[in-house]
Amino acid sequence: MPDLPEDSPRNPDGETPDLNAKTRNLGCKDCGATLTYAPGTTALKCQYCGAENEIEAEEEVAIEEYDFQEALQHTADKADMQTLQTVQCDGCGARSTLKPNVVSDECAFCGTPLVTSSPETVEVFQPKSLLPFEIDQKKAANLFKEWVSSLWFAPNDLKKRAALAEKLKGMYIPYWTFDSETDSHYQGRRGDYYYTTENYTDSDGNSQTRQVRHTRWTNVSGHINHFFDDTLVLASNSLPQNYVEKLEPWDLEKLAGYDERYLSGFQTETYQVDLKSGFEVAKDKMEAQIRNMVTSDIGGDEQQIENVQTNHSDITFKHILLPLWISAYRYNDKVFRFLVNARTGEVQGERPYSTIKIVLAVLAVLAILGVLFFFVGGKKRAGLFDATDFGNLAYTDSYSHLFQNTFQNLYLKVDLISQFVLNIDFLNLG
């Protein structure tokens, strides 16, 4: 086994598992073809003959936490690793596994064609638990279509892609979870409001009194103890962090023990954020919550936090896989991604804008305005329109209110569209 990075996670019990012993037969009992997991079920389904092979119930596996410090300190020959055949994308650098017998594919994260003829063998820390797919490709595709249909000024290419369910790829994304006891010592100031009465002379020369608010500041210090459970950290650099976080929450209480049968038919990304770096991200997340606790502990009407020192202890972690449906598409040399939480159906995505559609919309509105102004001119010549105050258009006939409302609505639309167009980067959109 090759040498591993110093911070690679290790098996706390020091044993190297026999990964071959865990391999199960994924062949169809009827035709021998490779089975794939059917989302939302406990069965493997054959894509050729349609047969379903039930996943045999096994003794429930406890979801274990692993000691963080021991994982960093153990030697390479005690590593709990697995060997995978992976392909690295030349476009975004994502490293993922491929489905069996796949000879051509495109990256789920950026749409770049993958060179599948020369996969690489890599050793990575084996995930110990996962959440199986609950939502199938058909339902995810419908969610994609609904999302696209709700978009204003979406390019036609995007709508065409939404009609192709096969463009959605099922991916297991790597995550770390961290537990930690924290002891935080803080220093700051507490502000309490108090009021005094002052005299003043009003604009009429009369003497008046009023209450004036002041803040009395007091130096404070204290301790906050808190246990963090399952702080979730994305172990991938291939997806936009802000969109992935919006896919939360995940039902981590339903984690299942790692079983390659749940992975059959799906791709799996290997982690790009190692264990040590992952914990640094987790500490930042914990720190934000700790500062909120400190603010509450200080009390008063205002709070100023000057310093927080936090010690972490009893740190444990899990390496888990979470399921996403992903569609990546390129538009004018930019990559846009659509994501579906394959457990809850939560949808997030980046979207392009069609400059042509925006310009046409503006021209159409301007044309309508031109017709209306021509109509107004005709009314004025006929003596039916009073426009002495342009900001308060009024008809003297029965259509006055209708025209005024129409004009105001069109004005607002033109104003909004104009502001929107001014913020569009025309060099990058077609």
C-alpha positions as CSV (number, residue, x, y, z in Angstrom):
1,M,0.0,0.0,0.0
2,P,1.5,3.4,-1.0
3,D,2.4,6.0,1.6
4,L,-0.5,8.2,2.6
5,P,-0.7,11.9,3.4
6,E,0.1,12.7,7.0
7,D,-3.4,13.8,7.7
8,S,-5.2,10.9,6.0
9,P,-7.8,9.3,8.3
10,R,-7.1,6.0,9.9
11,N,-9.0,3.1,11.3
12,P,-9.0,3.6,15.1
13,D,-8.8,-0.2,15.8
14,G,-5.8,-0.5,13.6
15,E,-7.2,-3.2,11.3
16,T,-7.2,-3.2,7.6
17,P,-10.6,-4.5,6.4
18,D,-10.9,-7.2,3.7
19,L,-12.8,-5.1,1.2
20,N,-13.2,-8.1,-1.2
21,A,-15.2,-9.8,1.6
22,K,-17.7,-7.0,1.5
23,T,-18.3,-7.3,-2.3
24,R,-21.7,-8.6,-3.1
25,N,-23.1,-10.1,-6.3
26,L,-24.8,-7.3,-8.2
27,G,-25.7,-9.5,-11.2
28,C,-29.4,-10.1,-12.1
29,K,-30.6,-13.5,-11.1
30,D,-32.6,-13.8,-14.3
31,C,-30.3,-12.5,-17.0
32,G,-27.0,-11.8,-15.4
33,A,-26.8,-8.1,-16.2
34,T,-25.6,-5.6,-13.6
35,L,-28.3,-4.5,-11.3
36,T,-28.9,-0.9,-10.2
37,Y,-30.4,0.5,-7.1
38,A,-34.1,1.6,-7.4
39,P,-34.5,4.9,-5.5
40,G,-37.0,4.8,-2.7
41,T,-37.1,1.0,-2.5
42,T,-35.1,-1.8,-0.9
43,A,-34.5,-3.5,-4.3
44,L,-32.0,-3.6,-7.1
45,K,-33.6,-3.4,-10.6
46,C,-32.3,-4.8,-13.9
47,Q,-32.4,-2.2,-16.6
48,Y,-32.5,-5.0,-19.3
49,C,-35.1,-7.5,-18.2
50,G,-36.9,-5.5,-15.6
51,A,-36.5,-8.0,-12.8
52,E,-36.2,-6.8,-9.3
53,N,-33.8,-8.4,-6.8
54,E,-34.7,-7.5,-3.2
55,I,-31.9,-6.3,-1.0
56,E,-31.8,-8.9,1.7
57,A,-32.3,-7.5,5.2
58,E,-29.2,-7.7,7.3
59,E,-28.5,-7.1,11.0
60,E,-28.7,-3.4,11.6
61,V,-25.2,-1.8,11.5
62,A,-24.5,0.9,14.1
63,I,-23.3,4.2,12.7
64,E,-19.9,4.7,14.3
65,E,-18.0,7.8,15.1
66,Y,-14.2,7.7,14.7
67,D,-11.7,9.5,16.9
68,F,-10.3,12.5,15.0
69,Q,-6.9,12.6,16.7
70,E,-6.2,8.9,16.3
71,A,-7.3,9.1,12.7
72,L,-4.6,11.7,12.0
73,Q,-1.8,10.0,13.9
74,H,-2.0,6.3,12.8
75,T,0.5,4.9,10.3
76,A,-0.3,4.0,6.7
77,D,-0.4,0.2,7.1
78,K,-3.4,0.6,9.6
79,A,-5.4,2.7,7.2
80,D,-9.0,1.9,6.5
81,M,-8.9,2.7,2.8
82,Q,-10.6,1.5,-0.4
83,T,-9.2,1.3,-3.9
84,L,-11.3,2.9,-6.7
85,Q,-11.2,3.3,-10.4
86,T,-11.8,7.0,-11.0
87,V,-11.8,9.5,-13.8
88,Q,-10.6,13.1,-13.2
89,C,-12.3,15.9,-15.1
90,D,-10.0,18.1,-17.1
91,G,-12.5,21.0,-16.8
92,C,-13.2,21.3,-13.0
93,G,-10.9,18.7,-11.4
94,A,-13.6,16.6,-9.9
95,R,-12.7,12.9,-9.4
96,S,-15.5,10.5,-9.6
97,T,-16.3,6.8,-10.3
98,L,-18.0,5.6,-13.4
99,K,-20.9,3.2,-13.9
100,P,-19.9,-0.3,-15.1
101,N,-19.2,-0.7,-18.9
102,V,-19.4,3.1,-19.5
103,V,-17.1,4.1,-22.4
104,S,-18.1,7.7,-22.8
105,D,-19.6,10.2,-20.4
106,E,-19.6,13.9,-19.4
107,C,-18.7,15.4,-16.0
108,A,-21.8,15.8,-13.8
109,F,-20.3,18.9,-12.3
110,C,-19.4,21.0,-15.4
111,G,-20.5,19.1,-18.5
112,T,-16.9,18.5,-19.8
113,P,-16.5,15.2,-21.8
114,L,-14.6,12.7,-19.7
115,V,-11.8,10.6,-21.0
116,T,-12.9,7.2,-19.7
117,S,-10.4,5.1,-21.5
118,S,-7.7,5.7,-19.0
119,P,-9.1,5.6,-15.4
120,E,-6.8,6.1,-12.5
121,T,-6.6,3.9,-9.4
122,V,-6.8,5.9,-6.2
123,E,-6.9,4.9,-2.5
124,V,-9.3,6.9,-0.4
125,F,-10.8,6.7,3.1
126,Q,-13.8,4.4,2.8
127,P,-17.2,6.0,3.7
128,K,-18.9,4.2,6.5
129,S,-22.4,5.4,6.0
130,L,-24.7,7.0,3.5
131,L,-28.2,8.1,2.7
132,P,-29.7,6.1,-0.2
133,F,-31.5,7.8,-3.1
134,E,-35.2,8.4,-2.3
135,I,-36.1,10.3,-5.4
136,D,-35.7,8.7,-8.8
137,Q,-34.5,10.3,-12.0
138,K,-38.0,10.8,-13.5
139,K,-39.2,12.8,-10.5
140,A,-36.0,14.8,-10.4
141,A,-36.4,15.6,-14.1
142,N,-39.9,16.8,-13.4
143,L,-38.6,19.1,-10.7
144,F,-36.0,20.3,-13.2
145,K,-38.7,21.1,-15.7
146,E,-40.8,23.0,-13.2
147,W,-37.8,25.0,-12.1
148,V,-36.9,25.9,-15.7
149,S,-40.5,26.8,-16.6
150,S,-40.5,29.3,-13.7
151,L,-37.5,31.2,-15.0
152,W,-37.9,34.5,-16.9
153,F,-35.7,35.0,-20.0
154,A,-34.2,31.5,-19.9
155,P,-32.3,30.4,-23.0
156,N,-34.1,27.9,-25.3
157,D,-31.1,25.5,-24.9
158,L,-31.8,25.3,-21.2
159,K,-35.5,24.4,-21.8
160,K,-34.4,21.7,-24.3
161,R,-32.0,20.3,-21.8
162,A,-34.7,20.1,-19.2
163,A,-36.7,17.8,-21.5
164,L,-33.8,15.3,-21.5
165,A,-34.0,13.3,-18.2
166,E,-30.7,11.5,-19.0
167,K,-28.9,14.8,-18.6
168,L,-29.6,14.4,-14.9
169,K,-26.9,12.4,-13.2
170,G,-27.2,10.7,-9.9
171,M,-24.2,11.4,-7.7
172,Y,-23.1,10.5,-4.2
173,I,-21.3,13.5,-2.8
174,P,-18.7,13.1,0.0
175,Y,-19.2,14.8,3.3
176,W,-17.6,14.9,6.7
177,T,-19.5,15.2,9.9
178,F,-17.8,16.3,13.2
179,D,-18.8,16.1,16.8
180,S,-17.0,18.2,19.4
181,E,-17.1,19.3,23.0
182,T,-16.3,23.0,23.2
183,D,-15.3,25.2,26.1
184,S,-15.2,28.9,25.2
185,H,-13.9,31.7,27.3
186,Y,-15.1,35.2,26.2
187,Q,-14.5,38.8,27.1
188,G,-16.7,41.6,26.0
189,R,-19.0,44.5,27.1
190,R,-22.7,44.6,28.0
191,G,-24.7,47.7,27.2
192,D,-27.8,48.5,29.3
193,Y,-30.1,51.3,28.3
194,Y,-31.1,54.1,30.8
195,Y,-33.0,57.3,30.3
196,T,-32.7,60.9,31.5
197,T,-35.1,63.8,31.2
198,E,-33.9,66.9,29.5
199,N,-35.4,70.3,28.8
200,Y,-35.6,71.9,25.4
201,T,-37.4,74.7,23.6
202,D,-39.6,73.8,20.7
203,S,-40.0,75.7,17.4
204,D,-42.7,77.9,18.9
205,G,-40.5,79.0,21.8
206,N,-42.2,76.9,24.4
207,S,-40.3,74.9,27.1
208,Q,-40.6,71.1,26.8
209,T,-39.1,68.0,28.3
210,R,-38.2,64.7,26.6
211,Q,-36.6,61.4,27.5
212,V,-33.1,60.7,26.2
213,R,-31.7,57.2,25.9
214,H,-28.1,56.4,27.0
215,T,-26.1,53.2,27.2
216,R,-24.2,52.1,30.3
217,W,-21.4,49.8,29.3
218,T,-20.0,47.1,31.7
219,N,-17.0,44.8,31.1
220,V,-18.0,41.2,31.2
221,S,-16.4,37.7,30.8
222,G,-17.7,34.2,31.0
223,H,-17.7,30.6,29.7
224,I,-19.8,28.8,27.2
225,N,-19.8,25.0,27.1
226,H,-21.6,23.3,24.2
227,F,-21.5,19.9,22.4
228,F,-21.8,20.0,18.7
229,D,-23.3,17.0,17.0
230,D,-22.9,16.2,13.3
231,T,-21.6,19.5,12.0
232,L,-21.8,18.9,8.3
233,V,-18.9,19.8,6.0
234,L,-18.9,19.4,2.2
235,A,-15.8,17.4,1.2
236,S,-16.1,18.5,-2.5
237,N,-14.8,21.5,-4.3
238,S,-16.8,20.7,-7.4
239,L,-20.1,22.3,-6.4
240,P,-21.1,25.9,-5.5
241,Q,-21.0,26.0,-1.7
242,N,-23.9,28.4,-1.3
243,Y,-26.3,26.3,-3.4
244,V,-25.3,23.1,-1.7
245,E,-25.9,24.5,1.8
246,K,-29.4,25.6,0.7
247,L,-30.2,21.9,0.0
248,E,-30.0,21.2,3.7
249,P,-31.3,19.9,6.1
250,W,-30.5,16.2,5.5
251,D,-32.1,13.5,7.5
252,L,-28.9,12.3,9.0
253,E,-30.8,10.3,11.6
254,K,-31.6,7.9,8.8
255,L,-28.0,7.1,7.8
256,A,-27.5,3.6,6.6
257,G,-24.4,1.5,6.9
258,Y,-22.2,1.7,3.8
259,D,-23.4,-0.9,1.3
260,E,-22.2,-0.9,-2.3
261,R,-25.6,-2.1,-3.5
262,Y,-27.0,1.4,-2.8
263,L,-24.2,2.8,-5.1
264,S,-25.0,0.6,-8.0
265,G,-26.1,2.6,-11.0
266,F,-24.8,5.9,-9.6
267,Q,-21.5,7.8,-9.7
268,T,-19.6,8.6,-6.6
269,E,-17.3,11.6,-6.1
270,T,-14.2,11.1,-4.0
271,Y,-13.4,13.7,-1.4
272,Q,-11.2,16.7,-2.3
273,V,-11.3,18.3,1.1
274,D,-9.2,16.1,3.5
275,L,-10.1,15.3,7.1
276,K,-7.8,17.9,8.6
277,S,-9.1,20.7,6.3
278,G,-12.6,19.6,6.8
279,F,-12.4,20.1,10.6
280,E,-11.1,23.6,10.0
281,V,-14.3,24.3,8.1
282,A,-16.3,22.7,10.9
283,K,-14.6,24.9,13.5
284,D,-15.6,28.0,11.5
285,K,-19.2,26.9,11.5
286,M,-19.1,26.1,15.2
287,E,-17.5,29.5,16.0
288,A,-20.4,31.3,14.3
289,Q,-22.8,29.5,16.6
290,I,-20.6,30.0,19.7
291,R,-20.6,33.8,19.1
292,N,-24.4,33.8,19.0
293,M,-24.4,31.9,22.3
294,V,-21.9,34.4,23.8
295,T,-24.2,37.3,22.7
296,S,-27.1,35.7,24.4
297,D,-25.0,35.0,27.6
298,I,-23.8,38.6,27.8
299,G,-27.4,39.8,27.9
300,G,-28.4,43.4,28.2
301,D,-29.7,45.6,25.4
302,E,-26.4,45.7,23.4
303,Q,-23.4,43.4,23.3
304,Q,-19.8,43.8,22.1
305,I,-17.6,40.7,21.8
306,E,-14.0,41.5,22.2
307,N,-12.4,38.0,22.3
308,V,-13.5,34.4,22.3
309,Q,-11.0,31.5,22.9
310,T,-12.5,28.0,22.2
311,N,-10.9,24.7,23.1
312,H,-12.2,21.6,21.3
313,S,-12.1,18.1,22.9
314,D,-13.5,14.6,22.3
315,I,-13.6,15.3,18.5
316,T,-15.1,12.5,16.4
317,F,-16.0,12.3,12.8
318,K,-17.8,10.3,10.1
319,H,-17.1,10.1,6.4
320,I,-20.5,9.8,4.6
321,L,-22.1,10.0,1.2
322,L,-25.2,12.0,0.4
323,P,-27.3,11.7,-2.8
324,L,-27.9,14.5,-5.4
325,W,-29.3,14.7,-8.9
326,I,-27.1,17.0,-10.9
327,S,-27.4,18.7,-14.3
328,A,-24.5,20.8,-15.5
329,Y,-24.8,22.8,-18.7
330,R,-22.6,25.3,-20.5
331,Y,-23.9,28.5,-21.8
332,N,-21.6,31.1,-23.5
333,D,-18.5,29.4,-21.9
334,K,-20.0,29.5,-18.4
335,V,-21.0,26.5,-16.4
336,F,-24.4,26.4,-14.6
337,R,-25.6,23.7,-12.3
338,F,-29.0,22.4,-11.2
339,L,-29.1,20.4,-8.0
340,V,-31.8,18.3,-6.4
341,N,-31.6,16.8,-2.9
342,A,-32.4,13.2,-3.7
343,R,-33.9,12.7,-0.3
344,T,-36.2,15.7,0.1
345,G,-36.7,17.1,-3.4
346,E,-35.3,20.5,-2.4
347,V,-34.2,22.3,-5.6
348,Q,-31.4,24.8,-6.1
349,G,-29.7,26.0,-9.2
350,E,-27.7,28.5,-11.1
351,R,-29.3,29.9,-14.2
352,P,-28.2,31.8,-17.3
353,Y,-30.1,34.7,-19.0
354,S,-30.9,35.1,-22.7
355,T,-29.8,38.6,-23.7
356,I,-31.8,38.2,-26.9
357,K,-35.0,37.5,-25.0
358,I,-34.4,40.5,-22.7
359,V,-33.7,42.9,-25.6
360,L,-36.8,41.6,-27.4
361,A,-38.9,42.1,-24.3
362,V,-37.7,45.6,-23.9
363,L,-38.3,46.4,-27.6
364,A,-41.8,44.9,-27.3
365,V,-42.7,47.0,-24.3
366,L,-41.3,50.1,-26.0
367,A,-43.4,49.3,-29.1
368,I,-46.5,49.0,-26.9
369,L,-45.7,52.3,-25.3
370,G,-45.3,53.9,-28.7
371,V,-48.8,52.6,-29.7
372,L,-50.3,54.0,-26.5
373,F,-48.7,57.4,-26.9
374,F,-50.0,57.4,-30.5
375,F,-53.4,56.6,-29.0
376,V,-53.1,59.3,-26.4
377,G,-52.1,61.8,-29.2
378,G,-55.3,60.9,-31.1
379,K,-57.4,61.4,-28.0
380,K,-55.8,64.8,-27.4
381,R,-56.5,65.9,-30.9
382,A,-60.1,64.8,-30.4
383,G,-60.3,66.7,-27.1
384,L,-60.8,63.6,-25.0
385,F,-57.5,63.6,-23.2
386,D,-56.3,66.0,-20.5
387,A,-52.5,65.8,-20.1
388,T,-51.7,69.1,-18.4
389,D,-50.0,67.1,-15.7
390,F,-48.1,64.2,-17.4
391,G,-47.7,62.5,-14.1
392,N,-51.4,62.3,-13.5
393,L,-52.8,61.0,-16.8
394,A,-56.6,61.2,-17.0
395,Y,-59.3,60.5,-19.6
396,T,-62.5,62.3,-19.8
397,D,-64.3,59.3,-21.2
398,S,-65.2,55.9,-19.6
399,Y,-61.8,54.3,-20.4
400,S,-59.8,56.7,-18.2
401,H,-59.1,54.4,-15.3
402,L,-58.3,51.5,-17.6
403,F,-55.7,53.5,-19.5
404,Q,-54.1,55.0,-16.4
405,N,-53.7,51.5,-14.8
406,T,-52.3,50.1,-18.0
407,F,-49.9,53.0,-18.4
408,Q,-48.6,52.7,-14.9
409,N,-48.1,48.9,-15.1
410,L,-46.2,49.2,-18.4
411,Y,-44.1,52.0,-16.9
412,L,-43.1,49.8,-14.0
413,K,-42.3,46.9,-16.2
414,V,-40.1,49.0,-18.5
415,D,-38.4,50.5,-15.5
416,L,-37.6,47.1,-14.0
417,I,-36.5,45.5,-17.2
418,S,-34.3,48.5,-18.0
419,Q,-32.6,48.3,-14.6
420,F,-32.2,44.5,-15.1
421,V,-30.7,45.0,-18.6
422,L,-28.2,47.5,-17.3
423,N,-26.9,44.9,-14.9
424,I,-26.4,42.2,-17.5
425,D,-22.9,41.4,-18.8
426,F,-23.6,41.5,-22.5
427,L,-20.1,40.2,-23.3
428,N,-20.8,36.9,-21.6
429,L,-24.4,36.3,-22.7
430,G,-25.7,35.5,-26.1
